[in-house]
Amino acid sequence: MPRTRVSRLRRLQVHDRPRLDDLLDSARVGHIGLVVDGHPLVIPTEVARDGDELLVHGSTGSRWMRNVADAPPVCVSVTAFDAIIVARSAFESSFRYRSATIFGRFERLEGERKLRGLEILVENALPGRLAEVRPHLTAELERTMVLSLPIEEWSLKVSDGWPNDGAEDVAGAAWAGVVPVGQSFGDPIAAPDLRDGVPLPRSVMALLSPGEPITVDEGERPGRSTSST
Ligand SMILES: Cc1cc2nc3c(=O)[nH]c(=O)nc-3n(C[C@H](O)[C@H](O)[C@H](O)COP(=O)(O)OP(=O)(O)OC[C@H]3O[C@@H](n4cnc5c(N)ncnc54)[C@H](O)[C@@H]3O)c2cc1C
């Protein structure tokens, strides 16, 4: 039996790749599972999709990153918690969710692929930010690792239904339904050392008015060239 086959509630397993991509593109955070010195370890980190690859980045001094850069088998889990399903019984109560599991081995990116990976990760964290920040310093790039996992062996499970109460419970007095979980950004809080008069960047303003696209004027883009200063 393939290890990506869901055992329980198999009807919730989804094989559509676009639905996996939707989850990976919206989640921002995943959990990397690996085995270090014979012990399981699960580490939360930013994940970003680039086509058929899942990217992560971090310090060259990071133990788990150095470990997965050597291409041992890993398992990545990415989850969106969408709602509480309030059933009439505790037994039937559950969550709406979308969750993915990806198996594979990471590859360390270098050169142009590393720069592109970093751009994607920066934009994934805060869309529009790349055009606003200075180019990477050479020293910063040297201290950063970018790793890529092929999105080839994966499973996706989607719970988007309703309470599944039996007839006796439906006939009873208990309420049942779904309570969606929202995700929104709060009011930005300026850094304690922010100089007076520095306005909010467009990338942050766009978080506060979702739906309005950020247009990046190529003339404003600081560029990808690195600086050693
Ligand atoms: C939402 C989120 C996003 C993150 N994004 C990134 C990212 O993009 N890049 C990045 O490098 N790091 C990210 N981190 C931090 C990441 O989880 C690690 O802490 C970091 O990579 C440093 O790992 P390390 O080399 O110290 O871990 P290791 O040295 O491998 O860890 C040693 C031990 O430290 C403990 N540990 C390490 N990290 C954590 C943790 N997060 N929580 C609790 N215990 C921990 C564990 O007990 C572990 O066994 C993110 C964390 C969160 C929660």
The ligand as an SDF file (V2000), in Angstrom:
LIG
                    3D

 53 58  0  0  0  0  0  0  0  0999 V2000
    6.0460   30.0690   12.4220 C   0  0  0  0  0  0  0  0  0  0  0  0
    7.5470   29.8310   12.4050 C   0  0  0  0  0  0  0  0  0  0  0  0
    8.2510   30.1380   11.2380 C   0  0  0  0  0  0  0  0  0  0  0  0
    9.6450   29.9270   11.2190 C   0  0  0  0  0  0  0  0  0  0  0  0
   10.3120   30.1950   10.0650 N   0  0  0  0  0  0  0  0  0  0  0  0
   11.6330   29.8950   10.0020 C   0  0  0  0  0  0  0  0  0  0  0  0
   12.3580   30.0550    8.7720 C   0  0  0  0  0  0  0  0  0  0  0  0
   11.8260   30.4440    7.7300 O   0  0  0  0  0  0  0  0  0  0  0  0
   13.6800   29.7390    8.7700 N   0  0  0  0  0  0  0  0  0  0  0  0
   14.3060   29.2790    9.9040 C   0  0  0  0  0  0  0  0  0  0  0  0
   15.5160   28.9900    9.8500 O   0  0  0  0  0  0  0  0  0  0  0  0
   13.6550   29.1180   11.0710 N   0  0  0  0  0  0  0  0  0  0  0  0
   12.3330   29.4120   11.1350 C   0  0  0  0  0  0  0  0  0  0  0  0
   11.6600   29.2250   12.3240 N   0  0  0  0  0  0  0  0  0  0  0  0
   12.4230   28.8080   13.4960 C   0  0  0  0  0  0  0  0  0  0  0  0
   12.6810   27.2940   13.4400 C   0  0  0  0  0  0  0  0  0  0  0  0
   11.5740   26.6130   13.9940 O   0  0  0  0  0  0  0  0  0  0  0  0
   13.9620   26.9010   14.2160 C   0  0  0  0  0  0  0  0  0  0  0  0
   13.8770   27.3420   15.5640 O   0  0  0  0  0  0  0  0  0  0  0  0
   15.1930   27.5240   13.5900 C   0  0  0  0  0  0  0  0  0  0  0  0
   15.2820   27.1020   12.2290 O   0  0  0  0  0  0  0  0  0  0  0  0
   16.4780   27.1800   14.3140 C   0  0  0  0  0  0  0  0  0  0  0  0
   16.6010   25.8300   14.4090 O   0  0  0  0  0  0  0  0  0  0  0  0
   17.8960   25.2100   15.1110 P   0  0  0  0  0  0  0  0  0  0  0  0
   18.9770   24.9910   14.1200 O   0  0  0  0  0  0  0  0  0  0  0  0
   18.2040   26.0040   16.3320 O   0  0  0  0  0  0  0  0  0  0  0  0
   17.2720   23.8330   15.5030 O   0  0  0  0  0  0  0  0  0  0  0  0
   18.0160   22.5660   16.0620 P   0  0  0  0  0  0  0  0  0  0  0  0
   19.3610   22.9420   16.5830 O   0  0  0  0  0  0  0  0  0  0  0  0
   17.9160   21.4830   15.0510 O   0  0  0  0  0  0  0  0  0  0  0  0
   17.0760   22.2680   17.2930 O   0  0  0  0  0  0  0  0  0  0  0  0
   17.5970   21.7950   18.5180 C   0  0  0  0  0  0  0  0  0  0  0  0
   16.4320   21.7350   19.4650 C   0  0  0  0  0  0  0  0  0  0  0  0
   15.9330   23.0470   19.6740 O   0  0  0  0  0  0  0  0  0  0  0  0
   14.5350   22.9920   19.8510 C   0  0  0  0  0  0  0  0  0  0  0  0
   13.9040   23.8520   18.8630 N   0  0  0  0  0  0  0  0  0  0  0  0
   14.4020   24.3250   17.6890 C   0  0  0  0  0  0  0  0  0  0  0  0
   13.4980   25.1110   17.0840 N   0  0  0  0  0  0  0  0  0  0  0  0
   12.4170   25.1360   17.8800 C   0  0  0  0  0  0  0  0  0  0  0  0
   11.1620   25.7720   17.7950 C   0  0  0  0  0  0  0  0  0  0  0  0
   10.7970   26.5210   16.7380 N   0  0  0  0  0  0  0  0  0  0  0  0
   10.2900   25.6110   18.8000 N   0  0  0  0  0  0  0  0  0  0  0  0
   10.6030   24.8380   19.8670 C   0  0  0  0  0  0  0  0  0  0  0  0
   11.7830   24.1950   19.9990 N   0  0  0  0  0  0  0  0  0  0  0  0
   12.6730   24.3440   19.0090 C   0  0  0  0  0  0  0  0  0  0  0  0
   14.1120   21.5470   19.7090 C   0  0  0  0  0  0  0  0  0  0  0  0
   14.0000   20.9730   21.0000 O   0  0  0  0  0  0  0  0  0  0  0  0
   15.2580   20.9170   18.9640 C   0  0  0  0  0  0  0  0  0  0  0  0
   15.4290   19.5420   19.2450 O   0  0  0  0  0  0  0  0  0  0  0  0
   10.2970   29.4160   12.3720 C   0  0  0  0  0  0  0  0  0  0  0  0
    9.5470   29.1020   13.5010 C   0  0  0  0  0  0  0  0  0  0  0  0
    8.1920   29.2800   13.5160 C   0  0  0  0  0  0  0  0  0  0  0  0
    7.4130   28.8700   14.7400 C   0  0  0  0  0  0  0  0  0  0  0  0
  1  2  1  0
  2  3  1  0
  2 52  2  0
  3  4  2  0
  4  5  1  0
  4 50  1  0
  5  6  2  0
  6  7  1  0
  6 13  1  0
  7  8  2  0
  7  9  1  0
  9 10  1  0
 10 11  2  0
 10 12  1  0
 12 13  2  0
 13 14  1  0
 14 15  1  0
 14 50  1  0
 15 16  1  0
 16 17  1  0
 16 18  1  0
 18 19  1  0
 18 20  1  0
 20 21  1  0
 20 22  1  0
 22 23  1  0
 23 24  1  0
 24 25  2  0
 24 26  1  0
 24 27  1  0
 27 28  1  0
 28 29  2  0
 28 30  1  0
 28 31  1  0
 31 32  1  0
 32 33  1  0
 33 34  1  0
 33 48  1  0
 34 35  1  0
 35 36  1  0
 35 46  1  0
 36 37  1  0
 36 45  1  0
 37 38  2  0
 38 39  1  0
 39 40  1  0
 39 45  2  0
 40 41  1  0
 40 42  2  0
 42 43  1  0
 43 44  2  0
 44 45  1  0
 46 47  1  0
 46 48  1  0
 48 49  1  0
 50 51  2  0
 51 52  1  0
 52 53  1  0
M  END
$$$$
